[in-house]
Every structure is written in C-alpha cells, then in structure tokens.
Amino acid sequence: MYEEIIKEIKLNLGENKDLNRKYLASQMEKYKDHPYNVEITKEISRMMWDCLTDEEKRQYIEISENDTPIIDILEEIFPMIENGKYADALEKLDEFMKTFRPPFEDDAVNEYHYFTNQLEEDIFNKYIGAEKEIRHIPQNQPLLDLYYVYGFLLLETKDLKNTEKYLKKALKLNPVSSRILLELSDIYKIKAPRFNKFFIYTTQALEYAYYPQDIARCYRNLGQFYMEEMNFEIAAALYNYSMKYELNPLAYTKLQHIQSKGIKAELSLEECINLIESKKIQIGPNPFILERLNALSDRYDKKQDLNSALYFYELQYDLTLDEKVLEKIKDLQRIIKH
C-alpha cells in the first residue's frame, strides 16, 4: 500500500516546482491520519527537497548546520569527562535527555544507521544486513555518540539497567561497533549470573574489530571469561596473545596471577594459537576485514582520493605491520604534503 501511494504521488508531479510543492503539501495533509503517515510524510519531504531552488537548499543547510543541540551538549560535557568529572557530566546529560526527542527513528519502511566509515558499512552488509531501506544519519547529528556517552556515564554510576538501555540504542544505530559491544560486555561482567552474555558480546566485538586496541581488549575479556571458568591454561594463552596487539598492564597482572597458581603462564605464539583454536576462537583480525581494507585502500588510491586511501592503508598496516603497506603510506604522505 505504501509503495502504491508513493508511486501515485510521483506520477502526479510535473515540471513546475512551485505547483509540485503545493501538491506535495496537500498530500501531506491528505495522508496525515493514514497508518503509514510517518513513512509517507518522510518520503514526501524528500520530494519537497527536490522542489527547492539551490538558494533555498543552501539556506536550509545553513540553518540545519547551526541547529545542532546534540553537538552542543557533547561539546559541553566532553571537557568534564576528560577531567574525570563524570558526575557533573552525567548531571548535564540527564537534564538534556529529559526533553530530548531523537531526530531519527526507524519506521515501517526505513531504518537509520550511522557508520564511521565504508568498512563498517561493508561489515554490516556482510554479517547483518538491512531489513528495510537504510537511511544514513548525517555527521552533524551524532546520535550514536550521544547514546554511547550517556551509557558510559551511567555505567560509571553502576546504573546497569539504563546503561544497557542506552548502549543498546547506540548499537541499533551501528550494530557492528566493537566499541559499543565491548561496553555492553562490561555490564555482563559485573552481572556475574549473566557471564555468558559477556562472552557472546565479546566474541561479536572480536569479529567486527579493526583497531588493534579493540582486538587486544577482546582477548583480555575472553581471558577473564576463562579465568572465571577456572580454565587457567586457556586464559594464559588469551592474555599472552592479546599483547600481540597491545601491551597492557592488566594482561601482565593476570599472567602473574596465573603463574602464582603454579600454572605455566609464559607461552610461545604457536602454543597460544593452538590453545585458542582449540576453543574455536577467532585468531587475529577477521580475514573479511583485512580483505575489505585492502580493497578499499586500493580503490581510493586508484580514484586519487589520497586522504581516504591513506586512512584505510593506515588501518591495514596497524593490523598487519605489512612493510609494503607502510611504503604505500609513506608515498601518500609525501604526495599529500607537497
């Protein structure tokens, strides 16, 4: 029914933009009580945009860019968070959220997402996929950051119920964000009876992770899981392997604890990999991610979009330490600098 209505409206549009605008306004009024009112209104609004002159579009964009309450509140609280004033930041954000109405919400036809880059969208398409038409949330409306930061601050106060609520809102916008999945895993680490969820969210994060620090954190999380399971040999392998991606004091501390129990904690890389594989845990970054990073960096390089190419080459190098990729990075940096 929705598709038929939209098709009919489009068929009635002509060449005269002023008449089109009046007609579209009448259609908004006509369908205001329709069961698909939200979806029809959104699509008519997009048609309205095409009826605006270039000057009108420019003015609208200027107004939209200046109307950024989400950015305003985030810019206000970020210095507080950086200075460790979490309670002050949470108080400000609590007040903001009382009257906040999300500018983008899924409806029967569309689903809204925010991806940091093309790689994340490729991961989403590969492993999850859209059930409806994807609408991308614009950069000047960082709704995902708002929910993530709010969840982070709530976790600091041990308000686990609301932490989970807002982190899941953030995850809905970007279901392949390792950062969000790892924050969610921390909730279930605190809630001991739900430790299996801690494992599930961590393994999902590992599948989607493309920063070495995130990969290392995943292995440390899994090490913690096996510590709780009293499987210290696997835990030692995971903590050791995590240091391939990040040298973190926590990993050293955990390994010392394992050693104190009379269990071998110093393992070779091969021993770590064999033990981890025995639990069917992913070794290193997901091969699909490495494949996509290689394709994306090459694509942007050929298109002479040098900054984008450099960005993806750097992500690729951080995961692989490939000397050929490093040479590409140095070449691009020289070209961009000149």
Secondary structure, DSSP 8 states (H G I E B T S, - for coil): -HHHHHHHHHHT--S-HHHHHHHHHHHHHHTTTSTTHHHHHHHHHHHHHHHS-HHHHHHHHHHHHH--HHHHHHHHHHHHHHTT-HHHHHHHHHHHHHH---S----SSEEEE--SSHHHHHHHHHHT--SSEEEE--TT--HHHHHHHHHHHHHHTT-HHHHHHHHHHHHHH-TT-HHHHHHHHHHHHHSGGGHHHHHHHHHHHHHH--SHHHHHHHHHHHHHHHHHTT-HHHHHHHHHHHTTT---HHHHHHHHHHHHTT------HHHHHHHHHHTT---SS-HHHHHHHHHHHHHHHHTT-HHHHHHHHHHHHHHH--HHHHHHHHHHHHHHH-
